[in-house]
């Protein structure tokens, strides 16, 4: 299972200034399993071999937030580089 939630707020403060604030949450769950069976040739019965079988589960949750501010001083000098982000991996 994989799902994401990402709200974004964009605000034009003035003709030369922009502000963007956002957050993102994503969650992933991966499950995998292998059942290795061995048989007895004489009777055809199958038994689970615990040594060769495996079950695997991986869960990941990531929370992130960011803030971007951009402006231009004149037509030749622009900046949209002031970026602060914070990520948390649970």
Buried (B, 14 or more C-beta within 10 A) or exposed (E): EEEEEEEEEEEEEEEEEBBBBBBBBBBEEEEEEEEEEEEEEEEEEEEEEEEEEEEEEEEEEBBBBBEBBBBBEEEEEEEEEEEEEEEEEE
